[in-house]
């Protein structure tokens, strides 16, 4: 059976491990140890070689005796910063928080411990289960870098449950966007601001004109754009020769993010030509859009188990990426499940004992029923 005390102790133990993106060595070793203890066939790939980082993706397979297609369960190894010296504090009301100067790490330690505890409970109860696969990628928080280089020919499952969503238990995401991360540099010409301003080309002014034409935030029902950083100039008495912004575009519509990037570049080109300046636009597409799974049977099973726990299922589209974006590119559909993480990516992050227990019960049911 599921043991609440063991579940929470494991959560606290994993929170104490420093596992920032690309520095997950200790967490990967601990996951391999626990999976081997549970009887999984376990391997770690060499995905870290692509990034000269500390650990690779951890994959495990556990043979079952129950009929049905194998199922893949996934949670990522890394946490965002500030994370060094994390410590989980369990309050009297069941809320679990950090000391306040780091993130808690519920994103995504909650998912890791729930998967492990569900399997432990099943084995202790001697209950039949389906073939279970697990994939614990590294560097998810760094735009899904780990799962981007995994060899998916190893995976037998066609449907996956990704434990990596904020919100109340019972919430699940069926679609996520293409994300384009871009850097735009305007190249002007430096000149003395007092003696010869007319000889300069003001890169910040040009960027300001470009920004004034941009609509940020919600562009349409299914698309978003943001400019997150800006820097430029080298001194208050110098016409700035460079201005750089970093931003991103997200869209749930196929090819729309790319179209929006092209529209942005069209504006940039016209304005820089007007000022006789030049520009450089570079970009990366770490996430590709996916839509709702065609496997309604597995979604309906999840909904059934949510209702069994007297909770209300809630289907959403998310504007955040997850490893499911990469899984989908390799023919593995799925849903992303809220698993007990709140106010993530902040030092106010928290989870609740009841969230961890309830989600573990959901996984237990998913693993053990046809």
C-alpha positions as CSV (number, residue, x, y, z in Angstrom):
1,X,0.0,0.0,0.0
2,X,1.0,3.6,-0.4
3,X,2.8,4.8,2.7
4,X,2.5,8.5,3.3
5,X,5.4,8.7,5.7
6,X,7.8,7.0,3.3
7,X,6.5,9.2,0.4
8,X,7.2,12.4,2.3
9,X,10.6,11.3,3.6
10,X,11.6,10.5,0.1
11,X,10.4,13.9,-1.0
12,X,12.5,15.6,1.7
13,X,15.5,13.5,0.9
14,X,15.4,14.4,-2.8
15,X,14.8,18.1,-2.0
16,X,18.1,18.1,-0.2
17,X,19.9,17.1,-3.4
18,X,21.3,20.0,-5.4
19,X,20.2,19.3,-9.0
20,X,20.3,22.5,-11.0
21,X,20.1,22.0,-14.8
22,X,23.1,20.3,-16.2
23,X,24.3,19.5,-12.7
24,X,22.0,16.5,-11.9
25,X,24.7,13.9,-11.2
26,X,23.7,13.1,-7.6
27,X,20.0,13.1,-8.5
28,X,20.5,10.7,-11.4
29,X,22.5,8.3,-9.2
30,X,19.8,8.4,-6.6
31,X,17.1,7.7,-9.2
32,X,19.1,4.8,-10.6
33,X,19.6,3.4,-7.1
34,X,15.9,3.5,-6.3
35,X,14.8,2.1,-9.6
36,X,17.2,-0.8,-9.3
37,X,15.9,-1.5,-5.8
38,X,12.4,-1.8,-7.3
39,X,13.5,-4.3,-10.0
40,X,13.7,-2.0,-13.0
41,X,16.1,-2.6,-15.8
42,X,17.9,0.7,-15.7
43,X,20.2,2.6,-18.0
44,X,21.6,6.2,-18.3
45,X,22.3,7.5,-21.7
46,X,25.1,9.8,-22.8
47,X,22.9,12.8,-23.6
48,X,25.0,14.8,-21.3
49,X,27.9,14.5,-23.9
50,X,26.0,17.0,-26.1
51,X,26.2,19.7,-23.5
52,X,29.3,18.7,-21.5
53,X,27.1,18.4,-18.4
54,X,27.1,16.1,-15.4
55,X,24.4,13.5,-16.0
56,X,22.3,11.9,-18.8
57,X,18.7,10.8,-19.1
58,X,17.7,8.0,-16.8
59,X,15.5,5.3,-18.4
60,X,13.9,2.3,-16.7
61,X,11.7,-0.7,-17.7
62,X,9.7,-2.9,-15.3
63,X,8.0,-6.0,-16.8
64,X,4.3,-6.4,-15.8
65,X,1.9,-9.3,-16.0
66,X,-1.3,-7.3,-16.8
67,X,-2.7,-7.1,-20.3
68,X,-2.5,-3.8,-22.1
69,X,0.0,-1.6,-23.8
70,X,3.1,-0.5,-21.8
71,X,2.8,3.0,-20.2
72,X,5.5,5.6,-19.9
73,X,5.8,7.8,-16.8
74,X,8.1,10.8,-16.7
75,X,9.4,13.5,-14.4
76,X,12.5,15.6,-14.8
77,X,15.7,15.4,-12.7
78,X,16.5,19.1,-12.5
79,X,15.2,22.1,-10.7
80,X,15.5,25.8,-11.4
81,X,17.6,28.1,-9.3
82,X,18.1,29.3,-6.6
83,X,18.3,25.7,-5.5
84,X,21.6,25.2,-3.6
85,X,20.9,24.0,-0.1
86,X,17.2,23.3,-0.5
87,X,15.4,22.0,2.5
88,X,11.8,20.9,2.7
89,X,9.8,21.9,5.8
90,X,6.5,20.2,6.5
91,X,4.1,22.5,8.3
92,X,1.4,21.4,10.7
93,X,-1.3,21.9,8.1
94,X,0.4,19.6,5.6
95,X,1.8,22.3,3.5
96,X,5.5,21.7,2.4
97,X,7.7,24.8,1.8
98,X,11.4,25.7,1.5
99,X,13.3,27.7,4.1
100,X,12.4,30.7,1.9
101,X,15.8,31.5,0.3
102,X,15.6,28.7,-2.4
103,X,13.0,27.0,-4.5
104,X,11.4,24.0,-2.9
105,X,12.0,21.7,-5.9
106,X,8.4,20.3,-6.0
107,X,8.9,21.0,-9.7
108,X,9.7,18.2,-10.4
109,X,10.6,16.2,-7.3
110,X,6.9,15.7,-6.6
111,X,6.6,13.7,-9.9
112,X,9.7,11.6,-9.1
113,X,8.5,10.5,-5.7
114,X,4.9,9.8,-6.8
115,X,6.1,7.5,-9.6
116,X,8.4,5.6,-7.2
117,X,6.0,5.3,-4.4
118,X,3.2,4.1,-6.7
119,X,5.5,1.2,-7.8
120,X,6.5,0.5,-4.2
121,X,2.9,0.3,-3.1
122,X,2.0,-2.0,-6.0
123,X,4.9,-4.4,-5.3
124,X,4.1,-4.5,-1.5
125,X,0.4,-5.3,-2.3
126,X,1.4,-8.0,-4.8
127,X,-0.9,-6.4,-7.4
128,X,-0.6,-7.1,-11.1
129,X,0.5,-4.1,-13.2
130,X,1.1,-3.2,-16.9
131,X,4.6,-2.9,-18.3
132,X,6.0,0.3,-16.8
133,X,8.5,2.5,-18.4
134,X,10.0,5.6,-16.8
135,X,12.1,8.3,-18.3
136,X,13.7,11.0,-16.0
137,X,15.3,13.6,-18.3
138,X,18.0,16.0,-17.3
139,X,17.9,19.8,-18.1
140,X,14.2,20.0,-18.7
141,X,14.2,23.5,-17.2
142,X,16.8,24.6,-19.8
143,X,14.3,24.3,-22.7
144,X,14.0,20.5,-22.7
145,X,17.6,19.8,-23.6
146,X,17.8,16.3,-22.1
147,X,14.8,14.8,-23.7
148,X,15.8,16.5,-27.0
149,X,18.7,14.1,-27.4
150,X,17.2,10.8,-26.0
151,X,17.2,7.7,-28.2
152,X,13.4,7.0,-28.3
153,X,13.9,3.7,-30.1
154,X,14.3,2.2,-26.6
155,X,10.7,3.2,-25.7
156,X,7.9,0.7,-26.1
157,X,5.1,2.9,-24.9
158,X,2.8,4.9,-27.2
159,X,1.2,6.8,-24.4
160,X,2.8,8.7,-21.5
161,X,2.0,10.5,-18.3
162,X,4.2,13.5,-17.7
163,X,4.2,14.6,-14.0
164,X,5.0,18.3,-14.6
165,X,2.1,20.6,-14.3
166,X,1.1,23.3,-11.8
167,X,-2.5,23.4,-10.5
168,X,-5.0,21.4,-8.5
169,X,-4.9,17.6,-8.7
170,X,-7.1,16.4,-11.5
171,X,-5.9,19.1,-14.0
172,X,-4.3,17.8,-17.1
173,X,-2.9,19.4,-20.2
174,X,-3.6,18.0,-23.7
175,X,-1.8,20.6,-25.8
176,X,1.3,22.8,-25.6
177,X,2.9,25.4,-27.9
178,X,5.7,25.8,-30.2
179,X,8.2,28.1,-28.4
180,X,10.6,30.2,-30.4
181,X,13.4,31.9,-28.4
182,X,15.0,34.8,-30.3
183,X,17.7,37.4,-30.0
184,X,17.5,40.6,-32.0
185,X,20.4,43.0,-32.4
186,X,20.2,46.4,-34.0
187,X,23.5,47.6,-35.3
188,X,23.9,51.4,-35.5
189,X,27.0,53.6,-35.6
190,X,28.8,55.1,-32.6
191,X,29.6,58.8,-32.4
192,X,30.2,61.5,-29.8
193,X,26.8,62.6,-28.5
194,X,28.0,66.2,-28.0
195,X,30.4,66.9,-30.8
196,X,28.9,64.9,-33.7
197,X,25.6,63.3,-32.9
198,X,24.6,63.6,-36.6
199,X,27.3,61.2,-37.6
200,X,25.9,58.4,-35.4
201,X,23.1,55.9,-36.0
202,X,21.2,55.5,-32.7
203,X,20.6,51.8,-32.2
204,X,18.4,52.2,-29.1
205,X,16.2,54.7,-30.9
206,X,15.8,52.3,-33.8
207,X,14.9,49.4,-31.3
208,X,12.4,51.7,-29.6
209,X,10.7,52.3,-32.9
210,X,10.5,48.6,-33.5
211,X,9.2,47.9,-30.0
212,X,6.5,50.6,-30.4
213,X,5.0,48.7,-33.3
214,X,5.0,45.3,-31.5
215,X,2.0,44.0,-29.7
216,X,3.2,42.0,-26.7
217,X,1.4,39.6,-24.4
218,X,-1.7,38.0,-26.0
219,X,-1.5,38.4,-29.7
220,X,-4.5,36.2,-30.6
221,X,-6.4,33.5,-28.8
222,X,-3.7,31.0,-29.3
223,X,-0.4,33.0,-29.5
224,X,1.8,35.1,-27.2
225,X,4.9,37.2,-27.6
226,X,7.3,38.7,-25.0
227,X,10.4,40.8,-24.9
228,X,12.2,39.8,-21.7
229,X,15.6,41.6,-21.7
230,X,17.1,44.6,-23.4
231,X,20.7,46.1,-23.3
232,X,22.6,48.6,-25.3
233,X,25.0,51.5,-25.4
234,X,28.4,51.9,-23.9
235,X,28.3,55.4,-22.3
236,X,25.9,58.3,-21.7
237,X,27.9,60.5,-24.1
238,X,28.1,58.0,-27.0
239,X,25.5,57.4,-29.6
240,X,24.8,53.7,-29.1
241,X,26.0,51.4,-31.9
242,X,24.2,48.3,-30.6
243,X,21.0,47.4,-28.9
244,X,20.0,43.8,-28.1
245,X,16.7,42.3,-27.0
246,X,15.8,38.8,-26.1
247,X,12.3,37.5,-26.4
248,X,10.0,34.6,-27.2
249,X,7.0,33.6,-29.2
250,X,4.6,30.9,-28.2
251,X,1.7,29.5,-30.3
252,X,-0.7,26.5,-30.0
253,X,-1.3,26.7,-33.8
254,X,0.9,24.7,-36.1
255,X,3.4,27.0,-38.0
256,X,1.9,30.2,-36.4
257,X,4.9,30.9,-34.2
258,X,7.1,30.7,-37.3
259,X,4.8,33.1,-39.1
260,X,4.9,35.6,-36.3
261,X,8.7,35.5,-36.3
262,X,8.6,36.2,-40.0
263,X,6.2,39.1,-39.4
264,X,8.5,40.5,-36.7
265,X,11.5,40.3,-39.1
266,X,9.6,42.1,-41.8
267,X,9.0,45.0,-39.4
268,X,12.6,45.0,-38.3
269,X,13.9,45.0,-41.9
270,X,11.7,47.9,-43.0
271,X,12.6,50.1,-40.0
272,X,16.4,49.4,-40.1
273,X,16.4,50.1,-43.9
274,X,14.7,53.5,-43.1
275,X,17.6,54.4,-40.6
276,X,20.3,52.9,-42.9
277,X,21.2,50.4,-40.2
278,X,21.5,46.6,-40.0
279,X,20.2,43.9,-37.8
280,X,20.9,40.3,-36.8
281,X,18.0,38.0,-35.8
282,X,18.9,34.6,-34.3
283,X,16.5,32.1,-32.9
284,X,16.0,28.6,-31.5
285,X,12.9,26.4,-31.4
286,X,13.3,24.2,-28.3
287,X,9.6,23.2,-28.2
288,X,7.3,22.1,-31.1
289,X,3.6,22.3,-30.7
290,X,1.4,19.2,-30.0
291,X,-2.3,18.8,-29.8
292,X,-4.7,16.4,-28.0
293,X,-3.8,12.7,-28.0
294,X,-5.7,10.4,-30.3
295,X,-5.7,7.9,-27.5
296,X,-9.0,8.9,-25.8
297,X,-9.1,5.6,-24.0
298,X,-6.1,6.4,-21.8
299,X,-7.4,10.0,-21.2
300,X,-10.8,8.5,-20.2
301,X,-9.0,6.1,-17.8
302,X,-7.3,9.1,-16.1
303,X,-10.6,10.9,-15.8
304,X,-12.2,7.9,-14.2
305,X,-9.5,7.6,-11.6
306,X,-9.7,11.3,-10.8
307,X,-13.4,11.0,-10.2
308,X,-12.7,7.9,-8.1
309,X,-10.7,10.2,-5.7
310,X,-13.7,12.6,-5.6
311,X,-11.9,15.2,-7.6
312,X,-13.0,17.2,-10.7
313,X,-11.1,16.5,-13.9
314,X,-10.0,19.7,-15.7
315,X,-8.7,19.6,-19.2
316,X,-6.5,22.6,-20.3
317,X,-4.2,23.8,-22.9
318,X,-0.9,25.1,-21.5
319,X,1.5,27.7,-22.8
320,X,4.4,26.1,-21.0
321,X,6.6,23.4,-22.5
322,X,7.4,20.0,-21.1
323,X,9.2,16.9,-22.1
324,X,6.0,15.8,-23.8
325,X,6.7,18.3,-26.6
326,X,9.8,16.2,-27.4
327,X,8.0,12.8,-26.8
328,X,5.4,13.8,-29.3
329,X,8.0,14.4,-32.0
330,X,8.8,10.7,-31.7
331,X,5.3,9.3,-31.8
332,X,4.7,9.1,-28.1
333,X,1.4,10.9,-27.1
334,X,0.2,11.7,-23.6
335,X,-1.0,14.2,-21.1
336,X,0.8,16.4,-18.6
337,X,-0.6,15.9,-15.1
338,X,-0.8,18.4,-12.2
339,X,1.2,16.6,-9.5
340,X,1.4,18.9,-6.5
341,X,3.4,21.9,-7.4
342,X,2.4,25.5,-6.7
343,X,4.0,28.9,-7.3
344,X,6.8,27.2,-9.2
345,X,10.0,28.9,-10.2
346,X,9.9,31.1,-7.0
347,X,11.1,30.9,-3.4
348,X,7.4,30.8,-2.5
349,X,7.0,27.4,-4.2
350,X,5.1,24.8,-2.2
351,X,3.3,21.5,-2.3
352,X,0.9,19.7,0.1
353,X,1.0,16.2,1.6
354,X,-2.5,15.5,0.4
355,X,-1.5,16.4,-3.2
356,X,1.5,14.0,-3.2
357,X,-0.6,11.2,-1.7
358,X,-3.6,11.7,-4.0
359,X,-1.4,11.8,-7.2
360,X,0.4,8.7,-6.1
361,X,-3.0,6.9,-5.7
362,X,-3.9,8.1,-9.3
363,X,-0.7,6.6,-10.6
364,X,-1.3,3.3,-8.7
365,X,-4.7,3.0,-10.4
366,X,-3.3,3.8,-13.8
367,X,-0.5,1.3,-13.5
368,X,-2.8,-1.5,-12.2
369,X,-6.0,-1.4,-14.2
370,X,-6.5,-2.4,-17.9
